[in-house]
Each structure stands twice: as C-alpha cells, then as structure tokens.
Amino acid sequence: MATRGARLIGEPNLGVVERVRSETATAPRGLRPRHGLRELVAEVPAAVWLGVVVATSACLRYALALNDPAPWIFPDEWIYSELARSFASSGHFEVWSSDWPVRTFGPLYPTLISPAYALSESLPQAYGIVKAFNALVMSLAAVPAYLLARRLAGRRLSLFVAVLVVLVPSMVYTTKVMTENVAYPIFLLAALAIMRTLEKPSSGRQVAALGMLVTAFLTRGEMLVMVPVYFSAIFLAATLDTRAEDERLRASRVIGRLSAYKTSWAIASAGLVLFVAAALLRSPSGLFGAHERLIGQIRLTAAPRWFLYHVAELDLAVGIIPFAAFLLVTVLVLTERASSRSARLYIAFSLAAFFWFMTLAALYGTQPRAHPHVFERYVFYVMPLFFMALAFWMQRGLPRPRPWAGAAALVAVLLPALLPYGMLLNGR
C-alpha cells in the first residue's frame, strides 16, 4: 500500500504524453489519427481559455448585477461608496465630511473605484460602472488560480479549477460595493507569490511575497492574517522537506532551511519593532481604528465552537466533495515520503491559510450579537485551495486508500449537520 500511495502522489509522468505526441507527429500521413473536437480544443492555448473564462464570468456577473439597482448592505456599501466619492473629489477619505479610519477597511478598493464617481454625472451611473469593475476584477481570480493549480495538475484540470473559482457562491459580491471584489484575486496573487517563495526562497521572491502581503492588508484590514499564514507556511514547508529527506525529523535541518528566509525574518523583525513603537506612542484606537471595540468583545472560550461552525459552513459552500478531497490529499501527502515537492509546498501553504482564516472568523464569531452568524466573507478566500486538492486527486487517478478515504468522506458529509441552522437562519 505504501508503494502504491507513493506512486499515486508522486510527480506526474508527462514524458509518456510527450512521446505519444511526437510519434503521432512523425507517423506517415495515412496513419495519423484525424483531429477531432477534443484535439482541436487541446491545441487552443491555455491563455485563450483563461480569457474566455474571465470574459464569460465578467459578462454573466455584470448581467446579474443589473438586477440590483442600489446598494443594500449597510453600512458597508455606503461606507465604501462615501470613501470613494470623497477621495475622487478631495483626495481624502471621509464619511459624512469627517476623517475615517480607512486603513482598517482597506484604502485600495475605494481608491480603485473612485474614478467611477469622478467621471460620472450621477450616483446611479457611478454605481453601474463600479459593478462592471467588480465583475471584471473578481473574475480575474481565475488567472492566479490556474497558475497555482498547474503546480499540481495538468492544463485541463487546472482550467477546471479556474472555472470553479469563478463559480463560488461568494462571487455574488460583484453586485455589491464591497472590497471582497478586489480582495479575492489579491489573496490568490499573494498565495502565488508565497508559493514561488517556498519553491525558491531568493531575496527577490521574499520581497515580492511580503509586498503582496502589504497589498492584501491595504485591500482589507483583516488580510493582516496573511502574515502568520506566510510564516507558518515557511515553517511547515521546511519541516515537510526535511522529513522527506531524512527518516528522522532533525531540528538542525529545519533551522537550516528556515535560515534561507533571512530576508523575511529581517523585514518582519523591523515591522514588529515599528508596531511596538506605535503601540507605545499611540492609543489602541490609533492602531486598530474601527475594530477596537470588536476586538475587546472576543470570547476565547467560545472560539473552538465557532471554528467548527466556520469549517462546516465552508464544507457546505464548496459542495462537500472538494473538502473531502482536501482532507484526503492532506493525509496522503503527510503520510507518504515520496510525495512531490510541489504537493508538499501546496499542503504547507493550504494548511496555514486554512487554520489562520478559520481562526480569524472564529474569533469574530464569538462576539455577542442579536443575530449570530458565520463570517463567510472572512473565509471564502480559501475555497480555491479545495478545488486544487480536487484537481490533484483527479490527476493522480482518484486514489482511495482505506481507511483514509472513508474517514475523509464521512467527516465531509457529517460536518454540515453540526451547524446550528435554527440560530444561523435568523431572517437576516
């Protein structure tokens, strides 16, 4: 079983495919197979198909957005609209003619949509332009998702992942004036930058990854969670790589691999010093702005329960099967030393992202509310990671080793039953 598992999760044997293509091309004309629809489709460049996916998604999303004549998620849509309008007219972020702590809401999105308010003659016209912008930008998430999936699967399955990424229920944000429209592709771009760094931790790639973390934070304040995601992924990748090379997991080897990220450690240390200095010189409200009151209401004892609720909701949102594939692939990669390095790095990043985003949402969920609810808008970013696991599993021939396959399926099916539907479906 171990040998079979190692073969199933090892590097794909693409040489066979290339040899068959070469032999077909050099065969006598009369013996060559006729090009059918499948062959013609395969010859179309992946970039063209990605363009089709993005364009189709953008058009469909904009058509759906036309059914929403005005913002209705308050106060969020109204706040982002006001921030964009004030920036367009004065170059400053204001709400009700007063300064607003925009860093906790993310200044990038209102900055990007501000031209719609500067160039429009009316608010309805500006709202229509913003929805067109939303539909295009959020649909562009398919591109980094494809590039990430290519590290695990072939072209066809990676395109399949790109399609699934623009079909998630959270794409409904394209009809709203909400920062999620930009945060979704930015998260995937940050994930791509982190994966490139894990593959080859050069100083340039580390700076690029940290730059994407800053961009993510400027897009949405909660994206600060990407910082622990990044450093946790580094540690997990170093541990998995060391374990794959040596039967005994040696701390010295792990530390040696971690030293390759000295640029990241240096920049992080400088950032921590600046944060502590700011905390000493300014009040907590100066650091956390609009989130200060929320942070003070977190109940740590209730966090595990809300962590489970958010995992169950995410399982249900992706359709159960991708979540089960993620559980199974994680076990396969962690238990087999012969797993490919690309698979190990994917697991390192995915586990880090999954844990920290679920923790963030769980902490927010513990705050007392008249109508408790799960924070889907904080966790839907990791859905593409489940689709990539599904593509990887399909690429390897759908291995179902006992008892792991049964356990993964059982957990994925039963988790949604743990949700307190009576409390969550509250008429909001």
SULQUIQUI-V12180 format. One record per residue. N is the residue number from 1. RES is the residue in one small letter. OMEGA is omega in degrees with one decimal (none if undefined). D_LAST is the distance of its C-alpha to the last C-alpha in Angstrom with 2 decimals. Layout:
n:N res:RES omega:OMEGA d_last:D_LAST
n:N res:RES omega:OMEGA d_last:D_LAST
This chain:
n:1 res:m omega:179.8 d_last:50.34
n:2 res:a omega:179.8 d_last:50.29
n:3 res:t omega:178.9 d_last:52.39
n:4 res:r omega:179.2 d_last:50.19
n:5 res:g omega:179.6 d_last:47.02
n:6 res:a omega:-179.6 d_last:48.73
n:7 res:r omega:-176.6 d_last:49.75
n:8 res:l omega:-175.7 d_last:46.31
n:9 res:i omega:178.2 d_last:44.57
n:10 res:g omega:180.0 d_last:47.45
n:11 res:e omega:178.5 d_last:48.01
n:12 res:p omega:179.3 d_last:47.86
n:13 res:n omega:-178.3 d_last:51.32
n:14 res:l omega:-178.9 d_last:51.06
n:15 res:g omega:179.1 d_last:54.87
n:16 res:v omega:-179.7 d_last:55.29
n:17 res:v omega:-179.0 d_last:53.13
n:18 res:e omega:-179.7 d_last:55.09
n:19 res:r omega:177.9 d_last:58.41
n:20 res:v omega:179.0 d_last:57.55
n:21 res:r omega:-178.8 d_last:56.64
n:22 res:s omega:179.9 d_last:59.91
n:23 res:e omega:178.2 d_last:62.01
n:24 res:t omega:-177.3 d_last:60.44
n:25 res:a omega:-176.6 d_last:61.17
n:26 res:t omega:-179.6 d_last:64.82
n:27 res:a omega:175.9 d_last:65.56
n:28 res:p omega:-173.5 d_last:67.94
n:29 res:r omega:-177.6 d_last:66.34
n:30 res:g omega:-178.2 d_last:67.06
n:31 res:l omega:-178.8 d_last:65.36
n:32 res:r omega:177.6 d_last:62.13
n:33 res:p omega:178.1 d_last:59.08
n:34 res:r omega:179.4 d_last:57.73
n:35 res:h omega:174.8 d_last:54.56
n:36 res:g omega:-179.0 d_last:51.75
n:37 res:l omega:-179.1 d_last:48.24
n:38 res:r omega:-180.0 d_last:47.10
n:39 res:e omega:179.4 d_last:49.86
n:40 res:l omega:178.2 d_last:49.14
n:41 res:v omega:-178.3 d_last:45.46
n:42 res:a omega:-178.2 d_last:46.50
n:43 res:e omega:178.2 d_last:48.78
n:44 res:v omega:-178.9 d_last:46.04
n:45 res:p omega:179.9 d_last:45.24
n:46 res:a omega:179.8 d_last:41.97
n:47 res:a omega:178.7 d_last:41.31
n:48 res:v omega:179.4 d_last:41.40
n:49 res:w omega:176.4 d_last:38.91
n:50 res:l omega:176.9 d_last:36.56
n:51 res:g omega:177.8 d_last:36.95
n:52 res:v omega:179.5 d_last:36.10
n:53 res:v omega:-177.8 d_last:32.95
n:54 res:v omega:-177.8 d_last:31.79
n:55 res:a omega:179.8 d_last:32.83
n:56 res:t omega:178.9 d_last:31.30
n:57 res:s omega:-178.5 d_last:27.95
n:58 res:a omega:-179.3 d_last:28.03
n:59 res:c omega:180.0 d_last:28.98
n:60 res:l omega:-179.4 d_last:26.39
n:61 res:r omega:178.7 d_last:23.56
n:62 res:y omega:177.8 d_last:24.86
n:63 res:a omega:176.9 d_last:25.12
n:64 res:l omega:-178.6 d_last:21.47
n:65 res:a omega:179.7 d_last:20.60
n:66 res:l omega:178.2 d_last:22.58
n:67 res:n omega:177.0 d_last:19.91
n:68 res:d omega:-174.3 d_last:17.75
n:69 res:p omega:-176.6 d_last:19.98
n:70 res:a omega:176.7 d_last:18.32
n:71 res:p omega:177.7 d_last:16.00
n:72 res:w omega:174.1 d_last:12.40
n:73 res:i omega:-176.9 d_last:11.03
n:74 res:f omega:5.5 d_last:12.24
n:75 res:p omega:-168.7 d_last:14.40
n:76 res:d omega:-178.3 d_last:15.30
n:77 res:e omega:-179.7 d_last:16.46
n:78 res:w omega:-179.4 d_last:18.18
n:79 res:i omega:180.0 d_last:19.90
n:80 res:y omega:176.9 d_last:21.24
n:81 res:s omega:-179.9 d_last:22.41
n:82 res:e omega:178.0 d_last:24.19
n:83 res:l omega:179.5 d_last:25.74
n:84 res:a omega:-179.9 d_last:27.08
n:85 res:r omega:-178.4 d_last:28.39
n:86 res:s omega:178.8 d_last:30.13
n:87 res:f omega:179.5 d_last:31.65
n:88 res:a omega:-175.4 d_last:32.90
n:89 res:s omega:-173.6 d_last:34.54
n:90 res:s omega:-175.7 d_last:35.85
n:91 res:g omega:179.1 d_last:35.57
n:92 res:h omega:179.0 d_last:33.47
n:93 res:f omega:-178.4 d_last:29.78
n:94 res:e omega:172.0 d_last:28.56
n:95 res:v omega:-173.9 d_last:25.53
n:96 res:w omega:178.1 d_last:26.55
n:97 res:s omega:178.1 d_last:30.11
n:98 res:s omega:178.0 d_last:29.77
n:99 res:d omega:-176.9 d_last:30.16
n:100 res:w omega:179.5 d_last:27.04
n:101 res:p omega:-171.2 d_last:27.07
n:102 res:v omega:-176.5 d_last:26.55
n:103 res:r omega:178.9 d_last:27.89
n:104 res:t omega:176.1 d_last:24.75
n:105 res:f omega:-179.2 d_last:22.65
n:106 res:g omega:-177.2 d_last:25.39
n:107 res:p omega:-173.1 d_last:27.95
n:108 res:l omega:-177.0 d_last:28.76
n:109 res:y omega:177.9 d_last:25.94
n:110 res:p omega:176.4 d_last:26.30
n:111 res:t omega:-177.9 d_last:30.04
n:112 res:l omega:-178.4 d_last:29.99
n:113 res:i omega:-178.5 d_last:28.01
n:114 res:s omega:177.2 d_last:29.95
n:115 res:p omega:178.5 d_last:32.72
n:116 res:a omega:179.3 d_last:30.35
n:117 res:y omega:179.4 d_last:30.08
n:118 res:a omega:-174.3 d_last:33.77
n:119 res:l omega:-175.8 d_last:35.01
n:120 res:s omega:179.3 d_last:32.77
n:121 res:e omega:-179.0 d_last:33.73
n:122 res:s omega:178.6 d_last:30.26
n:123 res:l omega:176.6 d_last:26.66
n:124 res:p omega:178.3 d_last:25.66
n:125 res:q omega:178.0 d_last:28.57
n:126 res:a omega:179.8 d_last:27.61
n:127 res:y omega:177.7 d_last:24.04
n:128 res:g omega:178.2 d_last:25.66
n:129 res:i omega:179.5 d_last:27.97
n:130 res:v omega:179.9 d_last:25.28
n:131 res:k omega:175.7 d_last:23.48
n:132 res:a omega:176.5 d_last:26.91
n:133 res:f omega:179.6 d_last:27.47
n:134 res:n omega:-176.2 d_last:24.19
n:135 res:a omega:-178.7 d_last:25.08
n:136 res:l omega:-173.6 d_last:28.55
n:137 res:v omega:-179.1 d_last:28.00
n:138 res:m omega:177.4 d_last:25.24
n:139 res:s omega:178.6 d_last:27.37
n:140 res:l omega:175.8 d_last:30.28
n:141 res:a omega:179.7 d_last:28.80
n:142 res:a omega:-174.9 d_last:30.80
n:143 res:v omega:177.7 d_last:34.03
n:144 res:p omega:177.6 d_last:33.82
n:145 res:a omega:177.5 d_last:32.18
n:146 res:y omega:-178.7 d_last:35.28
n:147 res:l omega:176.3 d_last:37.63
n:148 res:l omega:-178.3 d_last:36.10
n:149 res:a omega:-179.4 d_last:36.24
n:150 res:r omega:176.5 d_last:39.89
n:151 res:r omega:-175.9 d_last:40.80
n:152 res:l omega:-172.2 d_last:39.94
n:153 res:a omega:178.8 d_last:40.50
n:154 res:g omega:-175.1 d_last:42.46
n:155 res:r omega:-175.4 d_last:41.67
n:156 res:r omega:179.4 d_last:40.23
n:157 res:l omega:177.7 d_last:37.77
n:158 res:s omega:174.2 d_last:36.82
n:159 res:l omega:175.3 d_last:36.03
n:160 res:f omega:176.3 d_last:33.93
n:161 res:v omega:-179.9 d_last:31.93
n:162 res:a omega:178.4 d_last:31.61
n:163 res:v omega:-179.7 d_last:30.16
n:164 res:l omega:-178.0 d_last:27.61
n:165 res:v omega:-179.9 d_last:26.55
n:166 res:v omega:176.2 d_last:25.49
n:167 res:l omega:-179.2 d_last:23.71
n:168 res:v omega:-179.7 d_last:21.07
n:169 res:p omega:-177.3 d_last:17.46
n:170 res:s omega:173.5 d_last:16.92
n:171 res:m omega:176.2 d_last:19.40
n:172 res:v omega:178.3 d_last:16.56
n:173 res:y omega:176.9 d_last:16.82
n:174 res:t omega:178.2 d_last:19.99
n:175 res:t omega:-175.6 d_last:18.13
n:176 res:k omega:173.0 d_last:16.79
n:177 res:v omega:-173.5 d_last:18.93
n:178 res:m omega:-176.3 d_last:18.22
n:179 res:t omega:178.1 d_last:20.93
n:180 res:e omega:-179.4 d_last:19.96
n:181 res:n omega:178.3 d_last:22.09
n:182 res:v omega:-176.0 d_last:25.15
n:183 res:a omega:-178.4 d_last:24.28
n:184 res:y omega:177.0 d_last:24.19
n:185 res:p omega:178.3 d_last:27.81
n:186 res:i omega:177.0 d_last:28.93
n:187 res:f omega:-178.6 d_last:27.95
n:188 res:l omega:174.8 d_last:29.98
n:189 res:l omega:176.7 d_last:32.85
n:190 res:a omega:176.9 d_last:32.86
n:191 res:a omega:178.5 d_last:32.92
n:192 res:l omega:178.6 d_last:35.85
n:193 res:a omega:178.8 d_last:37.66
n:194 res:i omega:178.5 d_last:37.27
n:195 res:m omega:177.6 d_last:38.55
n:196 res:r omega:178.6 d_last:41.51
n:197 res:t omega:178.4 d_last:42.27
n:198 res:l omega:179.5 d_last:42.24
n:199 res:e omega:-179.6 d_last:44.57
n:200 res:k omega:-172.4 d_last:46.98
n:201 res:p omega:175.3 d_last:46.34
n:202 res:s omega:-179.1 d_last:48.44
n:203 res:s omega:179.6 d_last:48.00
n:204 res:g omega:180.0 d_last:46.86
n:205 res:r omega:177.5 d_last:44.08
n:206 res:q omega:178.1 d_last:42.95
n:207 res:v omega:178.6 d_last:42.82
n:208 res:a omega:179.3 d_last:40.88
n:209 res:a omega:178.8 d_last:38.32
n:210 res:l omega:175.7 d_last:37.95
n:211 res:g omega:177.2 d_last:37.70
n:212 res:m omega:176.1 d_last:34.73
n:213 res:l omega:177.0 d_last:33.09
n:214 res:v omega:178.4 d_last:33.59
n:215 res:t omega:178.3 d_last:32.20
n:216 res:a omega:178.9 d_last:29.06
n:217 res:f omega:177.8 d_last:28.64
n:218 res:l omega:177.4 d_last:29.21
n:219 res:t omega:-177.3 d_last:26.50
n:220 res:r omega:-174.1 d_last:23.85
n:221 res:g omega:-178.6 d_last:24.59
n:222 res:e omega:178.9 d_last:23.09
n:223 res:m omega:171.3 d_last:25.67
n:224 res:l omega:178.7 d_last:28.17
n:225 res:v omega:178.5 d_last:27.52
n:226 res:m omega:178.5 d_last:29.76
n:227 res:v omega:175.6 d_last:32.73
n:228 res:p omega:175.6 d_last:32.70
n:229 res:v omega:-177.8 d_last:31.87
n:230 res:y omega:-175.7 d_last:35.05
n:231 res:f omega:173.8 d_last:37.35
n:232 res:s omega:178.6 d_last:36.10
n:233 res:a omega:177.3 d_last:36.75
n:234 res:i omega:-178.7 d_last:40.24
n:235 res:f omega:-179.8 d_last:41.03
n:236 res:l omega:179.3 d_last:39.80
n:237 res:a omega:178.5 d_last:41.73
n:238 res:a omega:179.8 d_last:44.86
n:239 res:t omega:-178.3 d_last:44.60
n:240 res:l omega:177.9 d_last:44.16
n:241 res:d omega:179.6 d_last:46.96
n:242 res:t omega:-179.9 d_last:49.28
n:243 res:r omega:-179.6 d_last:48.58
n:244 res:a omega:-176.8 d_last:49.33
n:245 res:e omega:-173.9 d_last:52.70
n:246 res:d omega:178.9 d_last:53.85
n:247 res:e omega:177.5 d_last:53.75
n:248 res:r omega:-179.7 d_last:53.25
n:249 res:l omega:-175.0 d_last:50.37
n:250 res:r omega:-178.4 d_last:52.32
n:251 res:a omega:-178.1 d_last:50.74
n:252 res:s omega:178.7 d_last:53.41
n:253 res:r omega:178.5 d_last:52.47
n:254 res:v omega:179.6 d_last:48.77
n:255 res:i omega:177.4 d_last:49.73
n:256 res:g omega:177.7 d_last:52.03
n:257 res:r omega:179.0 d_last:49.24
n:258 res:l omega:-178.8 d_last:46.96
n:259 res:s omega:177.9 d_last:49.76
n:260 res:a omega:-178.6 d_last:49.35
n:261 res:y omega:-176.0 d_last:46.19
n:262 res:k omega:177.0 d_last:48.11
n:263 res:t omega:179.2 d_last:46.80
n:264 res:s omega:179.4 d_last:43.20
n:265 res:w omega:-178.7 d_last:44.25
n:266 res:a omega:-179.5 d_last:46.15
n:267 res:i omega:178.8 d_last:43.37
n:268 res:a omega:178.6 d_last:40.84
n:269 res:s omega:178.2 d_last:43.32
n:270 res:a omega:178.2 d_last:43.81
n:271 res:g omega:178.9 d_last:40.07
n:272 res:l omega:177.7 d_last:39.77
n:273 res:v omega:179.1 d_last:42.66
n:274 res:l omega:179.7 d_last:41.09
n:275 res:f omega:179.3 d_last:37.78
n:276 res:v omega:178.8 d_last:39.71
n:277 res:a omega:178.8 d_last:41.76
n:278 res:a omega:179.3 d_last:38.73
n:279 res:a omega:-179.8 d_last:37.27
n:280 res:l omega:-175.3 d_last:40.59
n:281 res:l omega:-175.9 d_last:40.94
n:282 res:r omega:177.7 d_last:37.47
n:283 res:s omega:177.5 d_last:34.79
n:284 res:p omega:179.3 d_last:31.75
n:285 res:s omega:177.7 d_last:29.64
n:286 res:g omega:179.6 d_last:32.08
n:287 res:l omega:-172.6 d_last:31.32
n:288 res:f omega:173.8 d_last:27.57
n:289 res:g omega:-173.9 d_last:26.54
n:290 res:a omega:-177.1 d_last:22.85
n:291 res:h omega:-176.7 d_last:22.27
n:292 res:e omega:-178.6 d_last:24.82
n:293 res:r omega:-178.9 d_last:22.54
n:294 res:l omega:-179.4 d_last:20.15
n:295 res:i omega:-179.4 d_last:23.25
n:296 res:g omega:-177.6 d_last:24.56
n:297 res:q omega:-178.7 d_last:21.63
n:298 res:i omega:177.8 d_last:22.05
n:299 res:r omega:-173.8 d_last:23.13
n:300 res:l omega:-177.8 d_last:25.50
n:301 res:t omega:-179.6 d_last:25.95
n:302 res:a omega:-175.3 d_last:22.39
n:303 res:a omega:-179.8 d_last:22.69
n:304 res:p omega:180.0 d_last:24.31
n:305 res:r omega:180.0 d_last:21.57
n:306 res:w omega:172.7 d_last:18.86
n:307 res:f omega:179.4 d_last:21.41
n:308 res:l omega:178.9 d_last:21.65
n:309 res:y omega:-177.9 d_last:17.91
n:310 res:h omega:175.6 d_last:17.87
n:311 res:v omega:180.0 d_last:21.09
n:312 res:a omega:179.0 d_last:19.85
n:313 res:e omega:179.4 d_last:16.77
n:314 res:l omega:176.4 d_last:19.24
n:315 res:d omega:-179.8 d_last:21.69
n:316 res:l omega:-176.0 d_last:19.39
n:317 res:a omega:-178.3 d_last:18.35
n:318 res:v omega:177.0 d_last:22.07
n:319 res:g omega:171.7 d_last:23.13
n:320 res:i omega:-175.0 d_last:24.89
n:321 res:i omega:177.5 d_last:28.39
n:322 res:p omega:178.5 d_last:28.32
n:323 res:f omega:177.0 d_last:27.09
n:324 res:a omega:177.9 d_last:29.93
n:325 res:a omega:178.5 d_last:32.33
n:326 res:f omega:178.2 d_last:31.35
n:327 res:l omega:-176.8 d_last:32.14
n:328 res:l omega:-179.8 d_last:35.38
n:329 res:v omega:178.2 d_last:36.56
n:330 res:t omega:179.7 d_last:35.99
n:331 res:v omega:-178.5 d_last:38.18
n:332 res:l omega:-177.4 d_last:40.79
n:333 res:v omega:-178.1 d_last:41.17
n:334 res:l omega:-175.4 d_last:41.32
n:335 res:t omega:-177.8 d_last:43.85
n:336 res:e omega:-179.3 d_last:46.17
n:337 res:r omega:-176.6 d_last:48.44
n:338 res:a omega:179.4 d_last:49.34
n:339 res:s omega:-178.3 d_last:45.89
n:340 res:s omega:-179.4 d_last:46.01
n:341 res:r omega:178.6 d_last:45.38
n:342 res:s omega:177.4 d_last:42.68
n:343 res:a omega:179.4 d_last:40.82
n:344 res:r omega:-179.8 d_last:41.32
n:345 res:l omega:176.3 d_last:40.03
n:346 res:y omega:179.4 d_last:36.96
n:347 res:i omega:179.8 d_last:36.22
n:348 res:a omega:-180.0 d_last:36.95
n:349 res:f omega:-175.1 d_last:34.45
n:350 res:s omega:178.6 d_last:31.76
n:351 res:l omega:178.8 d_last:31.92
n:352 res:a omega:-179.3 d_last:31.82
n:353 res:a omega:-179.4 d_last:28.83
n:354 res:f omega:-177.1 d_last:26.93
n:355 res:f omega:-173.5 d_last:27.70
n:356 res:w omega:177.2 d_last:26.99
n:357 res:f omega:176.3 d_last:23.71
n:358 res:m omega:178.8 d_last:22.43
n:359 res:t omega:177.9 d_last:23.84
n:360 res:l omega:-178.7 d_last:22.18
n:361 res:a omega:-180.0 d_last:18.67
n:362 res:a omega:179.6 d_last:19.62
n:363 res:l omega:176.6 d_last:20.84
n:364 res:y omega:-178.0 d_last:17.71
n:365 res:g omega:-178.1 d_last:15.71
n:366 res:t omega:-177.1 d_last:18.10
n:367 res:q omega:-178.1 d_last:17.15
n:368 res:p omega:-180.0 d_last:15.94
n:369 res:r omega:175.7 d_last:12.36
n:370 res:a omega:178.4 d_last:10.67
n:371 res:h omega:-179.7 d_last:7.76
n:372 res:p omega:179.0 d_last:9.97
n:373 res:h omega:175.4 d_last:9.37
n:374 res:v omega:-178.3 d_last:12.15
n:375 res:f omega:178.8 d_last:13.39
n:376 res:e omega:-176.1 d_last:14.14
n:377 res:r omega:177.5 d_last:15.29
n:378 res:y omega:-172.1 d_last:18.01
n:379 res:v omega:-174.0 d_last:19.47
n:380 res:f omega:-179.7 d_last:19.47
n:381 res:y omega:-176.2 d_last:22.76
n:382 res:v omega:178.9 d_last:24.72
n:383 res:m omega:179.1 d_last:23.96
n:384 res:p omega:179.0 d_last:27.20
n:385 res:l omega:176.9 d_last:29.17
n:386 res:f omega:178.2 d_last:28.34
n:387 res:f omega:177.0 d_last:29.49
n:388 res:m omega:176.2 d_last:32.66
n:389 res:a omega:177.6 d_last:33.29
n:390 res:l omega:178.6 d_last:33.03
n:391 res:a omega:178.7 d_last:35.52
n:392 res:f omega:179.1 d_last:37.81
n:393 res:w omega:178.1 d_last:37.82
n:394 res:m omega:179.0 d_last:38.67
n:395 res:q omega:-177.6 d_last:41.33
n:396 res:r omega:177.0 d_last:43.01
n:397 res:g omega:177.5 d_last:43.25
n:398 res:l omega:179.3 d_last:40.29
n:399 res:p omega:-179.0 d_last:42.07
n:400 res:r omega:-179.1 d_last:40.92
n:401 res:p omega:176.2 d_last:43.01
n:402 res:r omega:-2.8 d_last:42.85
n:403 res:p omega:-172.7 d_last:41.16
n:404 res:w omega:-177.4 d_last:38.81
n:405 res:a omega:178.6 d_last:37.47
n:406 res:g omega:179.7 d_last:36.65
n:407 res:a omega:179.7 d_last:34.98
n:408 res:a omega:179.3 d_last:32.81
n:409 res:a omega:-178.2 d_last:31.77
n:410 res:l omega:179.4 d_last:31.09
n:411 res:v omega:-178.1 d_last:28.94
n:412 res:a omega:-179.1 d_last:26.89
n:413 res:v omega:-174.1 d_last:26.39
n:414 res:l omega:-176.4 d_last:25.64
n:415 res:l omega:-179.0 d_last:23.29
n:416 res:p omega:179.3 d_last:20.10
n:417 res:a omega:-179.4 d_last:21.05
n:418 res:l omega:-178.8 d_last:20.59
n:419 res:l omega:176.9 d_last:16.83
n:420 res:p omega:-174.0 d_last:15.19
n:421 res:y omega:-180.0 d_last:12.92
n:422 res:g omega:179.5 d_last:12.44
n:423 res:m omega:-173.5 d_last:11.03
n:424 res:l omega:177.9 d_last:9.03
n:425 res:l omega:-170.6 d_last:7.51
n:426 res:n omega:177.6 d_last:5.63
n:427 res:g omega:-179.4 d_last:3.79
n:428 res:r omega:none d_last:0.00
